[in-house]
Amino acid sequence: MSAAPHRFVILGGGTAGWMAACLIAHRLGQRAAVTLVESPEIGIIGVGEGSTPQLKAFFDELGIAEATWMPRCNATYKNGIRFHGWSDAPGYDSYFHPFQTALDQHTAPGFFFHTRARRTGRDVWAHPDRFFLLARLAAERRGPIPDENFPFDIGYGYHFDSHLVGEFLRDHAIGTLGVTHLQRRIDGVRHHENGEIVALLGEGDETIPGDVFIDASGFRATLIQAALGEPFESFAGNLFNDAAVAMPSARDDGATTCETGATALSSGWAWRIPLTNRTGNGYVYASAHLDADAAETELRRHLGLLDADVPARHLKMKVGQVRRSWVGNCLAIGLAQGFIEPLEATALHIVHSTLSGFIEAYEAGGFTRQHADSFNAAIHARYEGIRDYIVCHYRMNRRPGDYWRANAANQDLSDNLKAVMTAWFRGEDLEAEVHRLGIERYYAPLSWHCLLAGYGQFPDAAKLVPPEADLPLTDLAALDRFVAGCARNFAPHDDLLHRLKE
Ligand SMILES: Cc1cc2nc3c(=O)[nH]c(=O)nc-3n(C[C@H](O)[C@H](O)[C@H](O)COP(=O)(O)OP(=O)(O)OC[C@H]3O[C@@H](n4cnc5c(N)ncnc54)[C@H](O)[C@@H]3O)c2cc1C
């Protein structure tokens, strides 16, 4: 006789909750009975429209084709992020942070070499954009899917309507994977004498029992913090942004872009996310430097919507992480687990990697919590690794204004981040340093180089000298021909979006 299925109870029907429902039901099949409980009155946060390539891995694992989900979610392709105005260094007013491709092995070593030559005083080209295929594709509004005969892996993410992705995943979870959906407000939990959760308590005397509880209740963190008392470690000491205002605008005329825009404003930055039916915009800012009304006005001015009748949504952000994500029989995911502000759009990436790691650890331990400590240590390190990369964007900025100078003066830096910055400014081998620190699994050397070079963090141009004749520099004309030739294997973004609907 087979064992009774493990009862997984998920609290929360935001993107994180439905991702959990789909992944657990898909991976564990008959071994799991999955119930998701959410309160429509409380609702979901409903922002979060950009992803990393991890979201492709998630849909691929579920066996859901892009043609099935993207048109339903007004989704577009994302080649990377263009940062505008984060530096005042001449020639470095914007740069592109691409996702990785197999082609980079032909161009990244030259880029790394050039940045090091410039860091050590040679006047050589070291802006990242020219070296990366995805930057070129984004500039030409070509999507990241090559012709069939172009045999290189290309990493890419998506832009999407987060409400529609939630609805899509809900339908898949219920309709295809047999997840039970309950619409209730949860007012508390019943504890076992060992402190673990035995059941969620709904209105009246209703109890929802389970073996494993997933806290996907958003910033409220109803289970992991409120019921289990797990401490929250704030990142406010080195990430100052704690609020956002979001507002849609019309789709741009012309070809659809395949990049997120991240533009520095007076006290934070504004995102710009192209969807097939509209553009998503928002301003992430520090409330210590700007109040909500002023932030909304600044965003409206930035978008040319000062007098437009477009509603704005104001949000508070809790930036940091719970000390342990897996406590007893409860796993926190999504905003209940932590949040590192949306600059690199990593939240859903962490949801997927947390769930994957948890399911693997849980199965490996024979459905016990044997592997919880090592799992928690890995998740904690991942948050810190991602946070360091985000902090670096602020610490290295070259902009005027109180907010930006406060960020540039921030001394609350991890040892790893200090080591990266030291290697860069001393003209050392940054790629080797990132590997030595073991942080390449969070952000690869390519990302660190793009960020620091993209800001123009080099000696003043007046101090640079011509490179030695025998320095093995990249032939830039040949580089341009190579990247342009590769780009011709990629269709216009709009053609790809159109094909999805055929
Ligand atoms: C300004 C901003 C921009 C962002 N941009 C990005 C981005 O570009 N990319 C990215 O990946 N992420 C982004 N994020 C993060 C992203 O929005 C979230 O990670 C994602 O939406 C998942 O949220 P969630 O499911 O954890 O929480 P929520 O969407 O808040 O869902 C919480 C759920 O819990 C339920 N709930 C809570 N308490 C109870 C209760 N007591 N009883 C019953 N139900 C309850 C609610 O009803 C809801 O269903 C952004 C976040 C912010 C704030």
The ligand as an SDF file (V2000), in Angstrom:
LIG
                    3D

 53 58  0  0  0  0  0  0  0  0999 V2000
    7.9900   47.9440   -6.3250 C   0  0  0  0  0  0  0  0  0  0  0  0
    8.2200   46.4940   -6.5830 C   0  0  0  0  0  0  0  0  0  0  0  0
    8.6900   46.0850   -7.8300 C   0  0  0  0  0  0  0  0  0  0  0  0
    8.9620   44.7260   -8.0550 C   0  0  0  0  0  0  0  0  0  0  0  0
    9.4910   44.3320   -9.2510 N   0  0  0  0  0  0  0  0  0  0  0  0
    9.8160   43.0310   -9.4410 C   0  0  0  0  0  0  0  0  0  0  0  0
   10.3610   42.5850  -10.6610 C   0  0  0  0  0  0  0  0  0  0  0  0
   10.5540   43.3430  -11.6070 O   0  0  0  0  0  0  0  0  0  0  0  0
   10.6630   41.2680  -10.7680 N   0  0  0  0  0  0  0  0  0  0  0  0
   10.4470   40.3690   -9.7640 C   0  0  0  0  0  0  0  0  0  0  0  0
   10.7590   39.1960   -9.9110 O   0  0  0  0  0  0  0  0  0  0  0  0
    9.8580   40.7760   -8.6240 N   0  0  0  0  0  0  0  0  0  0  0  0
    9.5570   42.0630   -8.4340 C   0  0  0  0  0  0  0  0  0  0  0  0
    8.9770   42.4500   -7.2680 N   0  0  0  0  0  0  0  0  0  0  0  0
    8.6250   41.4260   -6.2930 C   0  0  0  0  0  0  0  0  0  0  0  0
    7.3400   40.7350   -6.7290 C   0  0  0  0  0  0  0  0  0  0  0  0
    6.2880   41.6750   -6.7800 O   0  0  0  0  0  0  0  0  0  0  0  0
    6.9660   39.6280   -5.7610 C   0  0  0  0  0  0  0  0  0  0  0  0
    8.0740   38.8290   -5.4960 O   0  0  0  0  0  0  0  0  0  0  0  0
    5.8940   38.7600   -6.3700 C   0  0  0  0  0  0  0  0  0  0  0  0
    4.7930   39.5330   -6.7650 O   0  0  0  0  0  0  0  0  0  0  0  0
    5.4520   37.7150   -5.4000 C   0  0  0  0  0  0  0  0  0  0  0  0
    4.7620   38.2970   -4.3300 O   0  0  0  0  0  0  0  0  0  0  0  0
    4.2000   37.3130   -3.2320 P   0  0  0  0  0  0  0  0  0  0  0  0
    3.4350   36.2520   -3.9120 O   0  0  0  0  0  0  0  0  0  0  0  0
    5.3090   36.9020   -2.3370 O   0  0  0  0  0  0  0  0  0  0  0  0
    3.2570   38.2610   -2.3470 O   0  0  0  0  0  0  0  0  0  0  0  0
    1.8110   38.9250   -2.6780 P   0  0  0  0  0  0  0  0  0  0  0  0
    1.6100   39.1910   -4.1090 O   0  0  0  0  0  0  0  0  0  0  0  0
    1.7040   40.0830   -1.7350 O   0  0  0  0  0  0  0  0  0  0  0  0
    0.7730   37.8100   -2.2570 O   0  0  0  0  0  0  0  0  0  0  0  0
    0.4580   37.5490   -0.9030 C   0  0  0  0  0  0  0  0  0  0  0  0
   -0.7220   36.6150   -0.8590 C   0  0  0  0  0  0  0  0  0  0  0  0
   -0.9500   36.2190    0.4910 O   0  0  0  0  0  0  0  0  0  0  0  0
   -2.3170   36.3480    0.7870 C   0  0  0  0  0  0  0  0  0  0  0  0
   -2.4680   36.5410    2.2330 N   0  0  0  0  0  0  0  0  0  0  0  0
   -1.6900   37.3050    3.0430 C   0  0  0  0  0  0  0  0  0  0  0  0
   -2.1110   37.1940    4.3110 N   0  0  0  0  0  0  0  0  0  0  0  0
   -3.1810   36.3530    4.2930 C   0  0  0  0  0  0  0  0  0  0  0  0
   -4.0710   35.8640    5.2900 C   0  0  0  0  0  0  0  0  0  0  0  0
   -3.9600   36.2050    6.5700 N   0  0  0  0  0  0  0  0  0  0  0  0
   -5.0600   35.0170    4.9090 N   0  0  0  0  0  0  0  0  0  0  0  0
   -5.1930   34.6540    3.6140 C   0  0  0  0  0  0  0  0  0  0  0  0
   -4.3880   35.0760    2.6280 N   0  0  0  0  0  0  0  0  0  0  0  0
   -3.4040   35.9310    2.9710 C   0  0  0  0  0  0  0  0  0  0  0  0
   -2.7720   37.5240   -0.0560 C   0  0  0  0  0  0  0  0  0  0  0  0
   -4.1720   37.5390   -0.2320 O   0  0  0  0  0  0  0  0  0  0  0  0
   -2.0270   37.2310   -1.3380 C   0  0  0  0  0  0  0  0  0  0  0  0
   -2.7400   36.2810   -2.1020 O   0  0  0  0  0  0  0  0  0  0  0  0
    8.7020   43.7840   -7.0310 C   0  0  0  0  0  0  0  0  0  0  0  0
    8.1910   44.1990   -5.8080 C   0  0  0  0  0  0  0  0  0  0  0  0
    7.9550   45.5340   -5.5640 C   0  0  0  0  0  0  0  0  0  0  0  0
    7.4300   45.9600   -4.2260 C   0  0  0  0  0  0  0  0  0  0  0  0
  1  2  1  0
  2  3  1  0
  2 52  2  0
  3  4  2  0
  4  5  1  0
  4 50  1  0
  5  6  2  0
  6  7  1  0
  6 13  1  0
  7  8  2  0
  7  9  1  0
  9 10  1  0
 10 11  2  0
 10 12  1  0
 12 13  2  0
 13 14  1  0
 14 15  1  0
 14 50  1  0
 15 16  1  0
 16 17  1  0
 16 18  1  0
 18 19  1  0
 18 20  1  0
 20 21  1  0
 20 22  1  0
 22 23  1  0
 23 24  1  0
 24 25  2  0
 24 26  1  0
 24 27  1  0
 27 28  1  0
 28 29  2  0
 28 30  1  0
 28 31  1  0
 31 32  1  0
 32 33  1  0
 33 34  1  0
 33 48  1  0
 34 35  1  0
 35 36  1  0
 35 46  1  0
 36 37  1  0
 36 45  1  0
 37 38  2  0
 38 39  1  0
 39 40  1  0
 39 45  2  0
 40 41  1  0
 40 42  2  0
 42 43  1  0
 43 44  2  0
 44 45  1  0
 46 47  1  0
 46 48  1  0
 48 49  1  0
 50 51  2  0
 51 52  1  0
 52 53  1  0
M  END
$$$$
